[in-house]
């Protein structure tokens, strides 16, 4: 798994339409978003 920074997380969300089909679960994505917010 690659480390995801806030910017990459946001850009991946925009540029990778099939991100949900990857290993990244919604919970993980939320955790990243929370990590970015703090």
N, CA, C and O atoms as a GROMACS GRO file, in nm:
protein
  152
    1UNK      N    1   0.084  -0.121   0.000
    1UNK     CA    2   0.000   0.000   0.000
    1UNK      C    3   0.087   0.125   0.000
    1UNK      O    4   0.191   0.129   0.066
    2UNK      N    5   0.045   0.223  -0.072
    2UNK     CA    6   0.121   0.348  -0.077
    2UNK      C    7   0.068   0.446   0.026
    2UNK      O    8  -0.050   0.448   0.059
    3UNK      N    9   0.158   0.527   0.076
    3UNK     CA   10   0.116   0.628   0.173
    3UNK      C   11   0.039   0.736   0.097
    3UNK      O   12   0.078   0.776  -0.012
    4UNK      N   13  -0.070   0.782   0.156
    4UNK     CA   14  -0.152   0.882   0.088
    4UNK      C   15  -0.151   1.012   0.167
    4UNK      O   16  -0.193   1.016   0.283
    5UNK      N   17  -0.102   1.118   0.103
    5UNK     CA   18  -0.105   1.248   0.169
    5UNK      C   19  -0.241   1.312   0.146
    5UNK      O   20  -0.321   1.260   0.068
    6UNK      N   21  -0.266   1.422   0.212
    6UNK     CA   22  -0.395   1.489   0.198
    6UNK      C   23  -0.420   1.524   0.051
    6UNK      O   24  -0.526   1.497  -0.004
    7UNK      N   25  -0.319   1.586  -0.011
    7UNK     CA   26  -0.335   1.628  -0.150
    7UNK      C   27  -0.358   1.508  -0.241
    7UNK      O   28  -0.447   1.509  -0.326
    8UNK      N   29  -0.278   1.404  -0.223
    8UNK     CA   30  -0.293   1.285  -0.306
    8UNK      C   31  -0.428   1.220  -0.284
    8UNK      O   32  -0.491   1.171  -0.377
    9UNK      N   33  -0.473   1.222  -0.158
    9UNK     CA   34  -0.603   1.163  -0.125
    9UNK      C   35  -0.712   1.236  -0.203
    9UNK      O   36  -0.801   1.173  -0.262
   10UNK      N   37  -0.705   1.369  -0.203
   10UNK     CA   38  -0.805   1.450  -0.273
   10UNK      C   39  -0.796   1.426  -0.424
   10UNK      O   40  -0.896   1.405  -0.491
   11UNK      N   41  -0.672   1.429  -0.475
   11UNK     CA   42  -0.655   1.413  -0.620
   11UNK      C   43  -0.694   1.272  -0.664
   11UNK      O   44  -0.757   1.254  -0.768
   12UNK      N   45  -0.656   1.172  -0.585
   12UNK     CA   46  -0.693   1.035  -0.619
   12UNK      C   47  -0.845   1.021  -0.625
   12UNK      O   48  -0.900   0.953  -0.712
   13UNK      N   49  -0.910   1.087  -0.531
   13UNK     CA   50  -1.057   1.081  -0.526
   13UNK      C   51  -1.115   1.138  -0.656
   13UNK      O   52  -1.218   1.091  -0.704
   14UNK      N   53  -1.048   1.239  -0.711
   14UNK     CA   54  -1.099   1.303  -0.834
   14UNK      C   55  -1.058   1.224  -0.958
   14UNK      O   56  -1.138   1.203  -1.049
   15UNK      N   57  -0.931   1.181  -0.961
   15UNK     CA   58  -0.877   1.124  -1.083
   15UNK      C   59  -0.896   0.973  -1.097
   15UNK      O   60  -0.888   0.920  -1.208
   16UNK      N   61  -0.921   0.905  -0.986
   16UNK     CA   62  -0.937   0.760  -0.993
   16UNK      C   63  -1.081   0.722  -0.966
   16UNK      O   64  -1.120   0.706  -0.850
   17UNK      N   65  -1.162   0.708  -1.070
   17UNK     CA   66  -1.303   0.678  -1.057
   17UNK      C   67  -1.329   0.540  -0.995
   17UNK      O   68  -1.431   0.519  -0.929
   18UNK      N   69  -1.236   0.447  -1.016
   18UNK     CA   70  -1.257   0.312  -0.962
   18UNK      C   71  -1.176   0.291  -0.834
   18UNK      O   72  -1.132   0.179  -0.806
   19UNK      N   73  -1.157   0.397  -0.758
   19UNK     CA   74  -1.082   0.388  -0.633
   19UNK      C   75  -1.151   0.293  -0.536
   19UNK      O   76  -1.086   0.227  -0.456
   20UNK      N   77  -1.284   0.287  -0.544
   20UNK     CA   78  -1.361   0.201  -0.454
   20UNK      C   79  -1.334   0.054  -0.481
   20UNK      O   80  -1.352  -0.030  -0.392
   21UNK      N   81  -1.289   0.022  -0.601
   21UNK     CA   82  -1.262  -0.117  -0.634
   21UNK      C   83  -1.122  -0.158  -0.591
   21UNK      O   84  -1.084  -0.274  -0.600
   22UNK      N   85  -1.046  -0.060  -0.544
   22UNK     CA   86  -0.911  -0.088  -0.496
   22UNK      C   87  -0.916  -0.130  -0.349
   22UNK      O   88  -1.024  -0.140  -0.291
   23UNK      N   89  -0.799  -0.155  -0.289
   23UNK     CA   90  -0.794  -0.203  -0.151
   23UNK      C   91  -0.841  -0.098  -0.051
   23UNK      O   92  -0.869  -0.130   0.065
   24UNK      N   93  -0.849   0.026  -0.095
   24UNK     CA   94  -0.887   0.133  -0.003
   24UNK      C   95  -1.036   0.127   0.028
   24UNK      O   96  -1.119   0.150  -0.060
   25UNK      N   97  -1.068   0.097   0.151
   25UNK     CA   98  -1.209   0.091   0.192
   25UNK      C   99  -1.256   0.230   0.231
   25UNK      O  100  -1.177   0.322   0.252
   26UNK      N  101  -1.387   0.243   0.240
   26UNK     CA  102  -1.443   0.374   0.278
   26UNK      C  103  -1.394   0.414   0.417
   26UNK      O  104  -1.372   0.532   0.443
   27UNK      N  105  -1.379   0.317   0.504
   27UNK     CA  106  -1.332   0.347   0.640
   27UNK      C  107  -1.191   0.404   0.634
   27UNK      O  108  -1.160   0.502   0.702
   28UNK      N  109  -1.105   0.341   0.553
   28UNK     CA  110  -0.969   0.389   0.539
   28UNK      C  111  -0.968   0.530   0.482
   28UNK      O  112  -0.892   0.616   0.528
   29UNK      N  113  -1.051   0.553   0.383
   29UNK     CA  114  -1.057   0.685   0.320
   29UNK      C  115  -1.102   0.790   0.422
   29UNK      O  116  -1.052   0.902   0.424
   30UNK      N  117  -1.197   0.751   0.507
   30UNK     CA  118  -1.244   0.843   0.611
   30UNK      C  119  -1.132   0.873   0.709
   30UNK      O  120  -1.113   0.987   0.753
   31UNK      N  121  -1.057   0.769   0.743
   31UNK     CA  122  -0.945   0.787   0.836
   31UNK      C  123  -0.844   0.885   0.778
   31UNK      O  124  -0.790   0.969   0.851
   32UNK      N  125  -0.817   0.874   0.649
   32UNK     CA  126  -0.723   0.965   0.584
   32UNK      C  127  -0.778   1.107   0.588
   32UNK      O  128  -0.705   1.202   0.618
   33UNK      N  129  -0.906   1.120   0.559
   33UNK     CA  130  -0.969   1.253   0.560
   33UNK      C  131  -0.962   1.314   0.700
   33UNK      O  132  -0.933   1.432   0.716
   34UNK      N  133  -0.989   1.232   0.800
   34UNK     CA  134  -0.983   1.279   0.938
   34UNK      C  135  -0.840   1.320   0.972
   34UNK      O  136  -0.818   1.423   1.037
   35UNK      N  137  -0.744   1.240   0.927
   35UNK     CA  138  -0.604   1.272   0.953
   35UNK      C  139  -0.565   1.403   0.888
   35UNK      O  140  -0.481   1.477   0.941
   36UNK      N  141  -0.625   1.434   0.774
   36UNK     CA  142  -0.596   1.559   0.705
   36UNK      C  143  -0.658   1.677   0.779
   36UNK      O  144  -0.600   1.785   0.785
   37UNK      N  145  -0.776   1.654   0.836
   37UNK     CA  146  -0.848   1.763   0.900
   37UNK      C  147  -0.780   1.807   1.030
   37UNK      O  148  -0.789   1.923   1.069
   38UNK      N  149  -0.713   1.711   1.096
   38UNK     CA  150  -0.651   1.744   1.224
   38UNK      C  151  -0.512   1.800   1.207
   38UNK      O  152  -0.446   1.833   1.306
   0.00000   0.00000   0.00000
